[in-house]
């Protein structure tokens, strides 16, 4: 796996600020919350993973370049 540049990570942090709400679009993980589950962004780490506290209690990260979410509110 290739990690994103600092510029990309900084851009993700601006796009997905702590506290914004997201909806899961795609996640290829057997433990993934159901598609359409909403959650609150808690951080973006140095690998570009978006850390989300999902409304169903899950806390799986959204992996940069693999998973997809869309912002529902900032």
trRosetta pair geometry for C-beta under 8 A, 3 or more apart (Angstrom, degrees):
i j d omega theta_ij theta_ji phi_ij phi_ji
3 46 7.9 8 -170 133 134 78
3 47 5.4 -91 -131 -134 105 74
3 48 7.1 161 -164 3 72 109
4 8 3.8 -99 170 84 121 138
4 9 5.6 149 95 -50 113 79
4 12 7.7 86 92 -18 160 132
4 47 7.3 107 26 179 87 42
4 48 4.3 64 25 -48 131 144
4 64 5.6 -79 -20 146 128 155
4 65 7.5 175 -57 -34 106 115
5 8 4.9 101 55 5 75 99
5 9 7.1 -139 98 -2 41 87
6 9 5.6 -55 -147 39 34 111
6 10 6.1 37 154 -20 67 106
7 10 5.7 -52 -146 37 29 112
7 11 6.4 33 152 -20 62 106
8 11 5.5 -55 -151 36 32 115
8 12 6.4 34 151 -20 66 103
8 48 6.2 -14 119 -98 106 129
8 64 7.8 100 138 -163 123 144
9 12 5.6 -51 -149 34 33 112
9 13 6.5 36 151 -21 64 103
9 44 6.7 165 -168 134 78 116
9 46 6.2 9 -144 -149 158 42
9 47 7.7 130 -100 79 121 6
9 48 5.1 -114 -97 -79 79 76
10 13 5.6 -52 -151 34 33 114
10 14 6.7 31 151 -17 64 103
11 14 5.7 -55 -151 36 34 109
11 15 6.1 28 153 -16 68 110
12 15 5.6 -57 -141 42 33 109
12 16 5.8 -16 172 26 71 108
12 44 5.0 171 117 -161 107 153
12 48 5.5 121 -1 -145 164 79
12 50 6.8 -130 173 -72 119 95
12 64 7.0 -65 -87 -101 158 118
13 16 6.9 -69 -124 63 20 74
13 17 7.1 59 168 -95 58 56
13 44 4.6 -144 -85 51 72 135
14 17 7.0 -3 -154 -62 26 89
15 71 7.6 -133 165 -48 81 135
16 20 5.8 -137 -156 57 54 134
16 22 7.0 1 -132 -61 111 131
16 41 5.0 179 168 -115 97 161
16 44 5.8 114 80 -63 112 123
16 50 5.2 -36 129 -124 165 125
16 69 8.0 72 -107 80 133 126
16 71 7.1 -153 -101 -83 74 108
17 20 5.2 98 60 -24 71 113
17 41 6.9 126 92 86 31 137
17 74 6.6 60 43 -152 112 101
18 41 5.9 -133 -120 109 34 93
18 42 6.3 25 -136 -161 90 25
18 43 6.2 11 -92 -80 103 48
19 40 6.4 -20 -142 -170 31 106
19 41 6.6 -35 30 65 22 85
19 74 7.9 68 101 -173 89 54
20 40 7.4 154 79 -151 31 62
20 41 5.0 12 56 22 79 123
20 71 5.9 -32 162 -137 126 106
20 73 6.7 -168 -159 98 70 51
20 74 4.6 -25 -114 -119 106 59
21 38 6.0 8 -178 -175 103 112
21 39 7.2 167 -150 87 64 29
21 40 5.9 -37 -98 -97 65 64
21 41 7.7 -138 -77 -3 18 83
21 71 7.1 100 80 -163 57 62
21 72 4.7 -60 109 65 104 97
21 73 4.5 26 40 50 116 87
21 74 7.8 -133 24 -71 72 24
22 38 6.9 164 87 -150 40 65
22 39 6.0 -21 62 63 85 77
22 40 7.8 148 19 -103 78 17
22 41 6.1 75 -10 -50 116 96
22 50 7.3 52 -8 142 168 145
22 52 6.2 -84 55 -114 124 133
22 62 7.5 -63 121 -35 157 154
22 69 4.0 30 171 161 127 132
22 70 6.6 153 -155 75 78 29
22 71 5.7 -49 -100 -100 74 45
22 72 6.4 150 -122 5 18 88
23 36 6.2 -17 -175 -150 108 36
23 37 7.1 158 -153 81 63 33
23 38 5.0 -35 -95 -93 73 75
23 69 6.3 154 72 -162 37 81
23 70 5.5 -19 56 59 92 83
23 72 5.1 79 -25 -44 104 121
24 27 5.9 -46 -162 -12 118 117
24 32 7.3 154 -170 176 149 106
24 33 5.8 162 -9 79 161 104
24 34 7.5 141 74 99 135 39
24 35 5.7 -131 109 -132 99 42
24 36 6.5 -40 65 19 85 18
24 37 4.8 17 18 54 123 82
24 38 7.6 -141 -1 -77 77 28
24 39 7.4 50 -39 6 95 109
24 54 7.6 8 -38 -117 125 118
24 62 7.8 -159 -111 -94 82 112
24 67 7.8 -47 -144 178 88 111
24 68 7.8 103 -167 89 52 59
24 69 5.7 -45 -101 -104 41 86
25 35 6.8 28 -162 -149 20 95
25 68 4.1 -56 72 109 115 103
25 69 5.9 172 5 -107 91 25
25 70 5.6 76 -47 -16 123 94
26 35 7.0 11 -84 -111 43 110
26 67 6.1 -170 98 -153 69 55
26 68 4.3 37 41 37 95 106
27 32 3.9 164 99 -130 120 139
27 33 7.5 56 44 44 146 66
27 35 7.8 -176 22 -85 85 73
27 60 7.1 101 -176 115 151 136
27 62 7.1 -98 -95 -118 113 71
27 66 7.9 59 -134 124 58 92
27 67 4.4 18 -104 -129 76 115
27 68 7.6 -144 -57 36 62 57
28 32 7.4 93 36 -36 3 146
28 66 6.6 -102 35 171 106 101
28 67 7.2 -145 15 -86 69 78
29 32 4.2 120 67 -46 90 96
29 60 6.4 180 88 -165 157 153
29 67 7.8 -21 -10 -84 111 122
31 58 7.3 158 151 -136 91 127
31 60 6.3 154 106 -70 103 138
32 58 7.8 92 -163 170 29 165
32 60 6.3 -106 -110 71 56 163
33 37 3.8 -65 137 38 128 164
33 39 7.6 139 28 -43 163 125
33 54 4.8 -171 -45 -168 155 158
33 56 5.2 150 -130 39 119 133
33 58 4.8 -156 -59 34 105 148
33 60 7.1 -166 -13 34 88 118
34 37 5.3 117 65 -39 69 107
34 56 7.6 96 20 -35 89 159
37 54 5.5 21 144 -162 126 115
37 55 6.2 -160 -174 43 87 96
37 56 5.6 -56 -142 -8 132 118
37 58 7.7 37 143 39 158 124
38 54 7.5 143 97 -151 32 66
38 55 5.2 36 76 -12 76 129
38 72 6.2 -44 -125 20 118 152
39 52 4.1 81 111 169 138 110
39 53 5.6 178 -170 84 104 42
39 54 3.9 -62 -84 -103 130 46
39 55 5.7 -139 -86 -19 62 70
39 58 7.9 -77 -88 73 140 86
40 52 6.8 147 71 -156 33 70
40 53 5.1 -15 60 58 89 97
41 44 7.4 -5 -174 -51 120 82
41 50 5.9 -59 -125 -176 105 102
41 51 6.9 97 -162 76 63 59
41 52 5.8 -42 -97 -99 50 73
42 51 4.7 -67 64 110 94 106
42 52 6.8 162 7 -108 87 18
42 53 5.4 79 -41 -22 121 100
43 50 8.0 172 92 -157 45 45
43 51 4.4 15 57 41 82 127
44 48 6.8 -13 180 -147 102 33
44 49 7.1 168 -156 82 59 41
44 50 5.4 -25 -104 -104 83 61
44 51 7.0 -157 -82 11 29 81
45 48 7.3 -46 75 21 68 18
45 49 5.0 2 40 55 109 93
45 51 6.4 82 -29 -35 96 109
45 61 7.5 -26 8 -137 122 146
47 64 6.6 -161 135 19 73 124
48 64 3.2 19 114 -50 118 156
48 65 7.5 57 103 -11 139 91
49 61 4.2 24 170 163 121 134
49 62 6.4 156 -165 73 66 50
49 63 5.5 -24 -111 -109 96 48
49 64 5.9 -105 -70 -16 47 87
50 61 6.4 152 72 -167 44 78
50 62 4.0 -9 57 54 102 111
50 64 7.6 116 -16 -64 79 76
50 69 6.7 -104 78 27 151 137
51 59 7.4 7 -171 180 85 89
51 61 5.2 -40 -97 -108 58 93
51 62 8.0 -138 -61 21 17 77
52 59 7.1 -177 86 -150 54 50
52 60 7.4 -10 60 78 97 54
52 61 6.9 136 16 -123 79 39
52 62 5.9 56 -11 -19 124 102
52 69 7.3 151 -67 -78 153 162
53 59 5.8 -12 -110 -109 57 88
54 57 6.8 -30 84 48 90 24
54 58 4.2 3 47 63 135 87
54 59 6.7 -147 13 -77 87 36
54 60 7.2 12 -19 34 130 79
62 67 4.5 -134 -156 93 71 128
62 68 7.6 164 -162 -27 116 3
62 69 5.2 -60 -115 -15 157 120
63 66 4.1 0 92 48 113 121
63 67 5.0 99 41 4 73 105
71 74 6.5 9 -178 -59 130 82
